[in-house]
């Protein structure tokens, strides 16, 4: 009887991990689709010849694994972290579009962007996103726990120029 219970527990654990992985994959796919649609809007608003946005999902998976106790304490699921990263990346892109529509001088500089690289902050408790600019690449180190709007990021982006 003990062996059957143990086998049942093991099967449940593996199926739960698999289920979480499927939810994460779906969240990544949804985030990537939203990001892709927003990239087209930035290119139209800012005039970028090309703009490659890369979210380092492996980095997010590592952060989630390293912070599993913090996520559990807050009853937070991994797919929520992924979804919020997608929302924050879209908000960054919306901020770029809004800046371009409002100011021709910023538009001229933002049009030179060719890459946006998005990584996860190491600490799940850190909710602030950080931005840096090098050459024609914008790096976004994304905070966690909540979504953001374009207006939350516009000032930080403008400060880079």
PENORQUI-V917608 format. One record per helix or strand. SS is the DSSP state (h for helix, s for strand). FROM is the first residue (numbers start at 1). LEN is the number of residues. If there is no record, write none. Layout:
ss->{SS | SS}
from->{FROM | FROM}
len->{LEN | LEN}
//
This chain:
ss->{h | s | h | h | h | h | s | s | s | h}
from->{2 | 52 | 57 | 68 | 78 | 104 | 115 | 130 | 137 | 150}
len->{45 | 4 | 10 | 6 | 25 | 7 | 6 | 5 | 6 | 9}
//
